Amino acid sequence: MTAPAAAEDIRRVMADVLGVDAGVLGPDASPETVAAWDSVQHLSLIIALEQEFAVRFAPEEIEEAVSVAAVIDLVHRKQR
């Protein structure tokens, strides 16, 4: 089992995929506040997170990932 991902590592992956500075990805950042976070980038984000942190998300979990805080929580839950 791998060590749980740090929130900073998750934000780094998110920033890389979305093409934004990690500093703009506060806990409340969402598709409504980050212009680059559209439906296509959302799927790219999910794939990148799955690959980076060796987790798999169910469709309903993908729909839950509606903010940075929700994504961090989701990754941490999957790593337990």
C-alpha positions in Angstrom: 0.0 0.0 0.0 1.3 3.5 -0.8 1.3 6.4 1.6 -1.8 8.6 1.4 -1.4 11.5 -1.0 -0.7 14.9 0.5 -3.2 17.7 -0.3 -0.3 19.6 -2.0 0.4 16.7 -4.3 -3.2 16.4 -5.3 -3.4 20.2 -6.0 -0.1 19.9 -8.0 -1.7 17.2 -10.2 -4.9 19.3 -10.6 -2.9 22.4 -11.5 -0.9 20.5 -14.1 -4.0 19.1 -15.7 -5.9 22.4 -15.6 -2.9 24.5 -16.7 -3.2 26.9 -13.7 -1.0 27.9 -10.8 -1.6 25.7 -7.8 -2.1 28.9 -5.8 -5.5 29.5 -7.4 -6.7 26.1 -6.3 -8.0 26.8 -2.8 -10.4 24.4 -1.1 -13.4 26.1 -2.6 -12.1 26.3 -6.2 -14.5 24.5 -8.6 -15.5 24.4 -12.2 -17.5 27.5 -11.6 -14.4 29.5 -10.4 -11.7 27.9 -12.6 -12.3 28.6 -16.3 -10.1 25.8 -17.5 -12.1 23.2 -15.4 -14.6 22.2 -18.0 -16.2 18.7 -18.6 -13.3 17.5 -20.8 -10.7 18.7 -18.3 -12.7 17.1 -15.5 -12.3 13.7 -17.1 -8.6 14.4 -17.8 -8.2 15.3 -14.1 -9.9 12.1 -12.9 -7.6 10.0 -15.2 -4.5 11.8 -14.0 -5.5 11.4 -10.3 -6.2 7.7 -10.9 -2.8 7.2 -12.5 -0.8 9.3 -10.1 -2.3 7.9 -6.9 -3.1 4.3 -8.0 -6.9 4.6 -7.3 -10.1 4.0 -9.3 -13.2 6.2 -9.1 -16.7 5.0 -9.7 -19.0 7.2 -11.9 -20.9 8.5 -8.9 -17.6 9.5 -7.3 -16.5 11.3 -10.4 -19.7 13.4 -10.1 -18.8 14.2 -6.5 -15.5 15.8 -7.4 -17.0 19.3 -7.6 -14.3 21.3 -5.7 -10.7 21.0 -4.7 -11.7 20.0 -1.2 -14.0 17.3 -2.6 -11.3 16.0 -4.8 -8.8 15.8 -1.9 -11.3 14.1 0.3 -12.2 11.6 -2.5 -8.6 10.7 -3.1 -7.9 10.2 0.6 -11.0 8.0 1.0 -9.9 5.8 -1.9 -6.5 5.4 -0.4 -7.8 3.9 2.9 
